[in-house]
Amino acid sequence: MRLSMDLELQDVPGQLLLALQPLKENKANIISVVHHRDRKTPRGTIPVRLVVETDRSKLDTIKNQLKNSGISVVRAGEDRFIEAVSVVLVGHVLDSDLGDTVSRIDSTGFAEVMDLALTMPGVNEPSSAYLKIRATGKTEIQKALGILREVGREKKLLVIEPIEAEAV
């Protein structure tokens, strides 16, 4: 099962390695580590998000080992969004209400826009937006892409779809 955890680490050398040790000991497969070294929480700690594949029954053991090592576990649980694709929108993206486009995906309950980058070459020039969409499964990714296609037709935007084999 895929699980995600939000941790807070002290800003001292070796903390990330210390946080990964319980995962190794419990044979968890690390999918991703996002270490926000340049940011601090209000408590002065470094936020880290881990996504791992492991048996759900090991979660409490891992959390206890982290706590015993002095690492704060802010959140831990099943990662609902297990599939992701990237798409590009080209056209007058901002003028066509980019917020509405994102809301149409986010409001589904099964998909969300997790990353967004916008390029605007000039005031009257077409812009482009890169969107990374996460969903609860492959079928839901296809549904989200269907919504995006409809939005593209409605707003006269070119939708450049993913070419990743697992998303098709």
MDTraj code that builds the backbone (N, CA, C; nanometers):
import mdtraj as md
import numpy as np

residues = "MET ARG LEU SER MET ASP LEU GLU LEU GLN ASP VAL PRO GLY GLN LEU LEU LEU ALA LEU GLN PRO LEU LYS GLU ASN LYS ALA ASN ILE ILE SER VAL VAL HIS HIS ARG ASP ARG LYS THR PRO ARG GLY THR ILE PRO VAL ARG LEU VAL VAL GLU THR ASP ARG SER LYS LEU ASP THR ILE LYS ASN GLN LEU LYS ASN SER GLY ILE SER VAL VAL ARG ALA GLY GLU ASP ARG PHE ILE GLU ALA VAL SER VAL VAL LEU VAL GLY HIS VAL LEU ASP SER ASP LEU GLY ASP THR VAL SER ARG ILE ASP SER THR GLY PHE ALA GLU VAL MET ASP LEU ALA LEU THR MET PRO GLY VAL ASN GLU PRO SER SER ALA TYR LEU LYS ILE ARG ALA THR GLY LYS THR GLU ILE GLN LYS ALA LEU GLY ILE LEU ARG GLU VAL GLY ARG GLU LYS LYS LEU LEU VAL ILE GLU PRO ILE GLU ALA GLU ALA VAL".split()
xyz = np.array([
    [0.0846, -0.1174, 0.0000],
    [0.0000, 0.0000, 0.0000],
    [0.0891, 0.1237, 0.0000],
    [0.0457, 0.2256, -0.0732],
    [0.1217, 0.3496, -0.0803],
    [0.0768, 0.4412, 0.0327],
    [0.1730, 0.4867, 0.1120],
    [0.1466, 0.5750, 0.2251],
    [0.2298, 0.7007, 0.2122],
    [0.1767, 0.8112, 0.2619],
    [0.2558, 0.9339, 0.2641],
    [0.2667, 0.9819, 0.4079],
    [0.3761, 1.0493, 0.4351],
    [0.4035, 1.1002, 0.5697],
    [0.4623, 1.2399, 0.5592],
    [0.4149, 1.3296, 0.6437],
    [0.4729, 1.4630, 0.6553],
    [0.5488, 1.4675, 0.7863],
    [0.6769, 1.4981, 0.7771],
    [0.7653, 1.5028, 0.8942],
    [0.8180, 1.6437, 0.9123],
    [0.8661, 1.6705, 1.0325],
    [0.9400, 1.7935, 1.0603],
    [1.0732, 1.7536, 1.1202],
    [1.1807, 1.7977, 1.0550],
    [1.3150, 1.7630, 1.0989],
    [1.3855, 1.8844, 1.1578],
    [1.4712, 1.8588, 1.2552],
    [1.5558, 1.9645, 1.3090],
    [1.6545, 2.0050, 1.2005],
    [1.6953, 2.1291, 1.2013],
    [1.7874, 2.1804, 1.1001],
    [1.9315, 2.1536, 1.1424],
    [1.9651, 2.0235, 1.1469],
    [2.1018, 1.9816, 1.1791],
    [2.1408, 1.8680, 1.0842],
    [2.2681, 1.8565, 1.0532],
    [2.3117, 1.7506, 0.9620],
    [2.2729, 1.6112, 1.0126],
    [2.2337, 1.5252, 0.9180],
    [2.2034, 1.3863, 0.9506],
    [2.0574, 1.3571, 0.9806],
    [1.9741, 1.4597, 0.9905],
    [1.8336, 1.4372, 1.0262],
    [1.7563, 1.3605, 0.9188],
    [1.7804, 1.3910, 0.7922],
    [1.7097, 1.3198, 0.6862],
    [1.7483, 1.1720, 0.6867],
    [1.8750, 1.1444, 0.7010],
    [1.9214, 1.0062, 0.7088],
    [1.8580, 0.9343, 0.8282],
    [1.8492, 1.0023, 0.9414],
    [1.7850, 0.9474, 1.0610],
    [1.6378, 0.9156, 1.0338],
    [1.5699, 1.0020, 0.9585],
    [1.4279, 0.9812, 0.9266],
    [1.4076, 0.8625, 0.8331],
    [1.5050, 0.8343, 0.7486],
    [1.4921, 0.7241, 0.6529],
    [1.5245, 0.5877, 0.7145],
    [1.5946, 0.5868, 0.8262],
    [1.6370, 0.4615, 0.8888],
    [1.5198, 0.3694, 0.9245],
    [1.4120, 0.4178, 0.9889],
    [1.2988, 0.3278, 1.0197],
    [1.2336, 0.2690, 0.8937],
    [1.2395, 0.3409, 0.7843],
    [1.1844, 0.2880, 0.6595],
    [1.2684, 0.1701, 0.6117],
    [1.3989, 0.1857, 0.6208],
    [1.4902, 0.0771, 0.5826],
    [1.4672, -0.0444, 0.6709],
    [1.4615, -0.0215, 0.8016],
    [1.4460, -0.1315, 0.8969],
    [1.3145, -0.2071, 0.8782],
    [1.2115, -0.1393, 0.8310],
    [1.0807, -0.2017, 0.8111],
    [1.0548, -0.2389, 0.6651],
    [1.1617, -0.2352, 0.5847],
    [1.1574, -0.2751, 0.4442],
    [1.0503, -0.2016, 0.3638],
    [1.0382, -0.0713, 0.3894],
    [0.9472, 0.0137, 0.3120],
    [1.0193, 0.0576, 0.1846],
    [0.9489, 0.0584, 0.0740],
    [1.0040, 0.1013, -0.0529],
    [0.9787, 0.2512, -0.0677],
    [1.0846, 0.3301, -0.0770],
    [1.0704, 0.4760, -0.0872],
    [1.0359, 0.5136, -0.2309],
    [0.9221, 0.5821, -0.2470],
    [0.8767, 0.6282, -0.3777],
    [0.9292, 0.7693, -0.4022],
    [0.9145, 0.8569, -0.3014],
    [0.9660, 0.9932, -0.3178],
    [0.9969, 1.0554, -0.1823],
    [1.0904, 1.1489, -0.1855],
    [1.1269, 1.2291, -0.0693],
    [1.1318, 1.3736, -0.1162],
    [1.0489, 1.4575, -0.0560],
    [1.0522, 1.5999, -0.0872],
    [1.1009, 1.6706, 0.0382],
    [1.2207, 1.7231, 0.0301],
    [1.2898, 1.7844, 0.1440],
    [1.2980, 1.9343, 0.1183],
    [1.2187, 2.0103, 0.1914],
    [1.2134, 2.1559, 0.1711],
    [1.3187, 2.2243, 0.2577],
    [1.4447, 2.2077, 0.2206],
    [1.5570, 2.2611, 0.2988],
    [1.5531, 2.4135, 0.3099],
    [1.4957, 2.4790, 0.2083],
    [1.4943, 2.6246, 0.2069],
    [1.3751, 2.6847, 0.2808],
    [1.2865, 2.6001, 0.3320],
    [1.1702, 2.6499, 0.4055],
    [1.1778, 2.6064, 0.5505],
    [1.1110, 2.6806, 0.6348],
    [1.1027, 2.6425, 0.7766],
    [0.9572, 2.6511, 0.8205],
    [0.9203, 2.5634, 0.9110],
    [0.7865, 2.5695, 0.9693],
    [0.7872, 2.6787, 1.0757],
    [0.6710, 2.7151, 1.1280],
    [0.6684, 2.8142, 1.2366],
    [0.7497, 2.7710, 1.3591],
    [0.7736, 2.6402, 1.3719],
    [0.8522, 2.5884, 1.4849],
    [1.0017, 2.5851, 1.4548],
    [1.0404, 2.6325, 1.3331],
    [1.1812, 2.6367, 1.2972],
    [1.2355, 2.5049, 1.2455],
    [1.1475, 2.4114, 1.2121],
    [1.1911, 2.2820, 1.1607],
    [1.1798, 2.2787, 1.0087],
    [1.2374, 2.1746, 0.9490],
    [1.2373, 2.1570, 0.8045],
    [1.1266, 2.0575, 0.7671],
    [1.0313, 2.0982, 0.6797],
    [0.9263, 2.0040, 0.6396],
    [0.9770, 1.9040, 0.5350],
    [0.9363, 1.7783, 0.5518],
    [0.9738, 1.6714, 0.4594],
    [0.8499, 1.5853, 0.4346],
    [0.8244, 1.5560, 0.3078],
    [0.7157, 1.4635, 0.2740],
    [0.7764, 1.3381, 0.2147],
    [0.7377, 1.2231, 0.2702],
    [0.7817, 1.0932, 0.2210],
    [0.6620, 1.0200, 0.1630],
    [0.6811, 0.9517, 0.0520],
    [0.5809, 0.8597, -0.0012],
    [0.6505, 0.7247, -0.0109],
    [0.5885, 0.6248, 0.0509],
    [0.6483, 0.4916, 0.0565],
    [0.5440, 0.3855, 0.0261],
    [0.5931, 0.2703, -0.0149],
    [0.5077, 0.1527, -0.0264],
    [0.5495, 0.0586, 0.0836],
    [0.4522, 0.0232, 0.1675],
    [0.4778, -0.0693, 0.2765],
    [0.3459, -0.1272, 0.3226],
    [0.3536, -0.2237, 0.4063],
    [0.2349, -0.2828, 0.4659],
    [0.1765, -0.1834, 0.5659],
    [0.0471, -0.1582, 0.5578],
    [-0.0166, -0.0610, 0.6472],
    [0.0061, -0.0971, 0.7943],
    [0.0199, -0.2255, 0.8229],
    [0.0396, -0.2712, 0.9607],
    [0.1734, -0.2223, 1.0186],
    [0.2663, -0.1814, 0.9334],
    [0.3972, -0.1334, 0.9802],
    [0.3976, 0.0158, 1.0103],
    [0.2906, 0.0863, 0.9754],
    [0.2876, 0.2316, 0.9902],
    [0.3097, 0.2749, 1.1347],
    [0.2403, 0.2140, 1.2296],
    [0.2567, 0.2531, 1.3701],
    [0.3992, 0.2291, 1.4189],
    [0.4586, 0.1183, 1.3776],
    [0.5976, 0.0889, 1.4169],
    [0.6914, 0.1965, 1.3628],
    [0.6743, 0.2308, 1.2356],
    [0.7589, 0.3340, 1.1738],
    [0.7399, 0.4672, 1.2458],
    [0.6145, 0.5054, 1.2715],
    [0.5874, 0.6319, 1.3408],
    [0.6512, 0.6331, 1.4798],
    [0.6414, 0.5238, 1.5533],
    [0.7014, 0.5167, 1.6876],
    [0.8533, 0.5265, 1.6814],
    [0.9138, 0.4615, 1.5832],
    [1.0594, 0.4692, 1.5690],
    [1.1025, 0.6116, 1.5362],
    [1.0266, 0.6791, 1.4510],
    [1.0578, 0.8186, 1.4188],
    [1.0458, 0.9058, 1.5428],
    [0.9369, 0.8893, 1.6167],
    [0.9147, 0.9679, 1.7388],
    [1.0275, 0.9434, 1.8403],
    [1.0670, 0.8181, 1.8558],
    [1.1759, 0.7850, 1.9486],
    [1.3094, 0.8441, 1.9049],
    [1.3230, 0.8743, 1.7763],
    [1.4442, 0.9385, 1.7246],
    [1.4360, 1.0903, 1.7333],
    [1.3245, 1.1425, 1.7865],
    [1.3082, 1.2868, 1.8004],
    [1.2531, 1.3545, 1.6761],
    [1.1962, 1.2762, 1.5838],
    [1.1411, 1.3311, 1.4606],
    [0.9900, 1.3415, 1.4745],
    [0.9377, 1.4585, 1.4428],
    [0.7951, 1.4846, 1.4542],
    [0.7219, 1.4363, 1.3293],
    [0.6224, 1.3476, 1.3494],
    [0.5370, 1.3011, 1.2404],
    [0.4103, 1.3852, 1.2460],
    [0.3945, 1.4744, 1.1490],
    [0.2813, 1.5657, 1.1455],
    [0.1575, 1.4954, 1.0911],
    [0.1769, 1.4107, 0.9889],
    [0.0661, 1.3390, 0.9273],
    [0.1197, 1.2116, 0.8649],
    [0.0401, 1.1054, 0.8747],
    [0.0778, 0.9796, 0.8108],
    [-0.0491, 0.9052, 0.7731],
    [-0.0518, 0.8518, 0.6532],
    [-0.1678, 0.7754, 0.6112],
    [-0.1607, 0.7367, 0.4666],
    [-0.2688, 0.6774, 0.4222],
    [-0.2763, 0.6289, 0.2850],
    [-0.2725, 0.7456, 0.1879],
    [-0.1948, 0.7297, 0.0822],
    [-0.1881, 0.8303, -0.0229],
    [-0.2952, 0.7966, -0.1247],
    [-0.4014, 0.8734, -0.1250],
    [-0.5155, 0.8461, -0.2127],
    [-0.4813, 0.8639, -0.3590],
    [-0.3974, 0.9583, -0.3892],
    [-0.3672, 0.9906, -0.5284],
    [-0.2424, 0.9147, -0.5712],
    [-0.2631, 0.8067, -0.6463],
    [-0.1517, 0.7170, -0.6777],
    [-0.1079, 0.7231, -0.8234],
    [-0.1845, 0.7890, -0.9089],
    [-0.1478, 0.8039, -1.0492],
    [-0.1267, 0.9513, -1.0786],
    [-0.0374, 0.9812, -1.1709],
    [-0.0125, 1.1215, -1.2069],
    [0.0215, 1.1318, -1.3548],
    [-0.0211, 1.2413, -1.4159],
    [0.0132, 1.2718, -1.5543],
    [0.0421, 1.4212, -1.5643],
    [0.1160, 1.4563, -1.6681],
    [0.1455, 1.5973, -1.6950],
    [0.0840, 1.6349, -1.8284],
    [0.0242, 1.7533, -1.8335],
    [-0.0360, 1.8049, -1.9570],
    [0.0050, 1.9503, -1.9738],
    [-0.0076, 1.9994, -2.0955],
    [0.0210, 2.1393, -2.1238],
    [-0.1009, 2.1992, -2.1924],
    [-0.1408, 2.3169, -2.1482],
    [-0.2480, 2.3931, -2.2113],
    [-0.1836, 2.5099, -2.2849],
    [-0.2271, 2.5351, -2.4093],
    [-0.1730, 2.6450, -2.4879],
    [-0.2894, 2.7281, -2.5406],
    [-0.2776, 2.8577, -2.5284],
    [-0.3810, 2.9497, -2.5739],
    [-0.3835, 3.0688, -2.4802],
    [-0.4948, 3.1338, -2.4704],
    [-0.5072, 3.2445, -2.3755],
    [-0.5536, 3.1874, -2.2420],
    [-0.4605, 3.1176, -2.1770],
    [-0.4881, 3.0390, -2.0569],
    [-0.5403, 3.1266, -1.9436],
    [-0.4757, 3.2399, -1.9179],
    [-0.5205, 3.3273, -1.8086],
    [-0.6542, 3.3938, -1.8398],
    [-0.6695, 3.4415, -1.9604],
    [-0.7937, 3.5078, -1.9996],
    [-0.9134, 3.4132, -1.9946],
    [-0.8879, 3.2837, -2.0065],
    [-0.9973, 3.1862, -2.0060],
    [-1.0243, 3.1329, -1.8642],
    [-0.9727, 3.2010, -1.7640],
    [-0.9956, 3.1680, -1.6231],
    [-0.9296, 3.0363, -1.5828],
    [-0.7988, 3.0433, -1.5639],
    [-0.7206, 2.9271, -1.5226],
    [-0.7709, 2.8694, -1.3904],
    [-0.8166, 2.9569, -1.2998],
    [-0.8700, 2.9106, -1.1715],
    [-0.9890, 2.8183, -1.1905],
    [-1.0769, 2.8521, -1.2840],
    [-1.1921, 2.7673, -1.3139],
    [-1.1471, 2.6326, -1.3690],
    [-1.0485, 2.6337, -1.4567],
    [-0.9971, 2.5092, -1.5152],
    [-0.9443, 2.4178, -1.4052],
    [-0.8641, 2.4725, -1.3146],
    [-0.8094, 2.3938, -1.2037],
    [-0.9232, 2.3446, -1.1136],
    [-1.0197, 2.4293, -1.0836],
    [-1.1322, 2.3921, -0.9963],
    [-1.2129, 2.2765, -1.0534],
    [-1.2264, 2.2718, -1.1844],
    [-1.3034, 2.1630, -1.2455],
    [-1.2384, 2.0273, -1.2218],
    [-1.1060, 2.0257, -1.2174],
    [-1.0348, 1.9004, -1.1860],
    [-1.0405, 1.8745, -1.0356],
    [-1.0059, 1.9761, -0.9558],
    [-0.9988, 1.9592, -0.8101],
    [-1.1335, 1.9232, -0.7481],
    [-1.2431, 1.9705, -0.8055],
    [-1.3752, 1.9479, -0.7451],
    [-1.4285, 1.8073, -0.7684],
    [-1.3587, 1.7249, -0.8464],
    [-1.4081, 1.5905, -0.8757],
    [-1.4039, 1.4994, -0.7525],
    [-1.3075, 1.5240, -0.6642],
    [-1.2916, 1.4348, -0.5498],
    [-1.2004, 1.3172, -0.5802],
    [-1.1754, 1.2901, -0.7088],
    [-1.0877, 1.1785, -0.7446],
    [-0.9589, 1.2245, -0.8123],
    [-0.9482, 1.3560, -0.8381],
    [-0.8271, 1.4078, -0.9037],
    [-0.7990, 1.5489, -0.8527],
    [-0.6732, 1.5905, -0.8663],
    [-0.6357, 1.7269, -0.8272],
    [-0.5150, 1.7719, -0.9070],
    [-0.5074, 1.9030, -0.9278],
    [-0.3891, 1.9623, -0.9901],
    [-0.2878, 1.9808, -0.8776],
    [-0.1742, 1.9158, -0.8896],
    [-0.0750, 1.9203, -0.7825],
    [0.0417, 2.0125, -0.8142],
    [0.0553, 2.0508, -0.9408],
    [0.1656, 2.1385, -0.9783],
    [0.1195, 2.2195, -1.0982],
    [0.1615, 2.3449, -1.1028],
    [0.1198, 2.4338, -1.2103],
    [0.2329, 2.5311, -1.2391],
    [0.2657, 2.5475, -1.3684],
    [0.3649, 2.6466, -1.4096],
    [0.3073, 2.7192, -1.5303],
    [0.3223, 2.8501, -1.5318],
    [0.2638, 2.9333, -1.6359],
    [0.3730, 3.0094, -1.7092],
    [0.3620, 3.0151, -1.8431],
    [0.4547, 3.0925, -1.9244],
    [0.3733, 3.1923, -2.0065],
    [0.4116, 3.3203, -1.9959],
    [0.3407, 3.4265, -2.0672],
    [0.4426, 3.5081, -2.1471],
    [0.4534, 3.4829, -2.2781],
    [0.5540, 3.5543, -2.3571],
    [0.5222, 3.7019, -2.3811],
    [0.3953, 3.7408, -2.3823],
    [0.3577, 3.8800, -2.4064],
    [0.2104, 3.9006, -2.3756],
    [0.1693, 4.0270, -2.3594],
    [0.0328, 4.0596, -2.3191],
    [-0.0712, 4.0004, -2.4135],
    [-0.0543, 4.0162, -2.5422],
    [-0.1528, 3.9672, -2.6383],
    [-0.1140, 3.8337, -2.7012],
    [-0.0096, 3.7724, -2.6495],
    [0.0391, 3.6454, -2.7024],
    [-0.0261, 3.5294, -2.6278],
    [-0.0407, 3.4150, -2.6955],
    [-0.0907, 3.2963, -2.6244],
    [0.0061, 3.2573, -2.5131],
    [-0.0485, 3.2106, -2.4049],
    [0.0333, 3.1637, -2.2926],
    [0.0246, 3.0115, -2.2877],
    [0.1032, 2.9523, -2.2012],
    [0.0960, 2.8074, -2.1828],
    [0.1044, 2.7769, -2.0338],
    [0.0374, 2.6689, -1.9970],
    [0.0383, 2.6250, -1.8573],
    [0.0720, 2.4766, -1.8530],
    [0.1656, 2.4413, -1.7685],
    [0.1999, 2.3026, -1.7414],
    [0.1217, 2.2623, -1.6171],
    [0.0477, 2.1532, -1.6232],
    [-0.0272, 2.1038, -1.5078],
    [0.0120, 1.9600, -1.4811],
    [0.0376, 1.9277, -1.3574],
    [0.0559, 1.7886, -1.3170],
    [-0.0693, 1.7517, -1.2401],
    [-0.1356, 1.6474, -1.2836],
    [-0.2617, 1.6045, -1.2241],
    [-0.2411, 1.4693, -1.1567],
    [-0.2892, 1.4585, -1.0331],
    [-0.2871, 1.3310, -0.9613],
    [-0.4305, 1.2803, -0.9502],
    [-0.4446, 1.1478, -0.9479],
    [-0.5778, 1.0894, -0.9343],
    [-0.5691, 0.9593, -0.8558],
    [-0.6862, 0.9098, -0.8176],
    [-0.6933, 0.7896, -0.7344],
    [-0.6664, 0.6615, -0.8121],
    [-0.6652, 0.6663, -0.9444],
    [-0.6370, 0.5479, -1.0247],
    [-0.6287, 0.5827, -1.1727],
    [-0.5995, 0.4816, -1.2546],
    [-0.5847, 0.5023, -1.3985],
    [-0.7164, 0.5465, -1.4628],
    [-0.8275, 0.4870, -1.4216],
    [-0.9582, 0.5250, -1.4756],
    [-0.9877, 0.6710, -1.4443],
    [-0.9554, 0.7121, -1.3220],
    [-0.9810, 0.8495, -1.2792],
    [-0.8910, 0.9488, -1.3526],
    [-0.7686, 0.9069, -1.3850],
    [-0.6807, 0.9927, -1.4661],
    [-0.7467, 1.0165, -1.6017],
    [-0.8011, 0.9106, -1.6595],
    [-0.8671, 0.9242, -1.7898],
    [-0.9889, 1.0167, -1.7806],
    [-1.0645, 1.0074, -1.6707],
    [-1.1795, 1.0960, -1.6506],
    [-1.1335, 1.2417, -1.6385],
    [-1.0248, 1.2637, -1.5652],
    [-0.9717, 1.3998, -1.5490],
    [-0.9243, 1.4546, -1.6833],
    [-0.8600, 1.3707, -1.7638],
    [-0.8174, 1.4142, -1.8973],
    [-0.9392, 1.4458, -1.9842],
    [-1.0471, 1.3701, -1.9682],
    [-1.1708, 1.3982, -2.0406],
    [-1.2270, 1.5348, -2.0039],
    [-1.2239, 1.5676, -1.8755],
    [-1.2686, 1.6999, -1.8293],
    [-1.1819, 1.8082, -1.8918],
    [-1.0504, 1.7852, -1.8937],
    [-0.9576, 1.8834, -1.9507],
    [-0.9803, 1.9014, -2.1011],
    [-1.0089, 1.7920, -2.1712],
    [-1.0393, 1.8023, -2.3149],
    [-1.1633, 1.8889, -2.3375],
    [-1.2659, 1.8658, -2.2560],
    [-1.3898, 1.9438, -2.2671],
    [-1.3638, 2.0917, -2.2385],
    [-1.2863, 2.1190, -2.1346],
    [-1.2504, 2.2574, -2.1010],
    [-1.1738, 2.3204, -2.2167],
    [-1.0820, 2.2434, -2.2773],
    [-1.0045, 2.2937, -2.3904],
    [-1.0935, 2.3324, -2.5079],
    [-1.1915, 2.2469, -2.5394],
    [-1.2848, 2.2786, -2.6489],
    [-1.3646, 2.4041, -2.6166],
    [-1.4146, 2.4092, -2.4934],
    [-1.4988, 2.5214, -2.4483],
    [-1.4238, 2.6545, -2.4499],
    [-1.2975, 2.6509, -2.4048],
    [-1.2198, 2.7739, -2.3894],
    [-1.1215, 2.7974, -2.5042],
    [-1.1294, 2.7135, -2.6067],
    [-1.0413, 2.7254, -2.7234],
    [-0.8929, 2.7172, -2.6851],
    [-0.8611, 2.6163, -2.6045],
    [-0.7230, 2.5910, -2.5631],
    [-0.6752, 2.4609, -2.6257],
    [-0.5517, 2.4579, -2.6671],
    [-0.4905, 2.3350, -2.7143],
    [-0.4473, 2.2556, -2.5913],
    [-0.4891, 2.1317, -2.5825],
    [-0.4501, 2.0435, -2.4711],
    [-0.3498, 1.9436, -2.5250],
    [-0.2271, 1.9541, -2.4772],
    [-0.1224, 1.8595, -2.5167],
    [-0.1184, 1.7538, -2.4081],
    [-0.1617, 1.6356, -2.4455],
    [-0.1802, 1.5266, -2.3478],
    [-0.0520, 1.4496, -2.3244],
    [-0.0491, 1.3755, -2.2161],
    [0.0713, 1.2976, -2.1818],
    [0.0950, 1.1867, -2.2831],
    [0.2195, 1.1500, -2.2960],
    [0.2531, 1.0400, -2.3843],
    [0.3024, 0.9190, -2.3042],
    [0.3010, 0.9287, -2.1715],
    [0.3437, 0.8177, -2.0884],
    [0.2521, 0.6989, -2.1130],
    [0.3083, 0.5819, -2.1331],
    [0.2297, 0.4615, -2.1665],
    [0.1285, 0.4276, -2.0583],
    [0.1625, 0.4450, -1.9308],
    [0.0710, 0.4055, -1.8240],
    [-0.0480, 0.5021, -1.8113],
    [-0.0422, 0.6175, -1.8718],
    [-0.1532, 0.7124, -1.8618],
    [-0.2544, 0.6927, -1.9748],
    [-0.2174, 0.6192, -2.0784],
    [-0.3038, 0.6050, -2.1957],
    [-0.4013, 0.4931, -2.1794],
])
top = md.Topology()
chain = top.add_chain()
for i, resn in enumerate(residues, 1):
    res = top.add_residue(resn, chain, resSeq=i)
    for name in ("N", "CA", "C"):
        top.add_atom(name, md.element.get_by_symbol(name[0]), res)
traj = md.Trajectory(xyz[None], top)
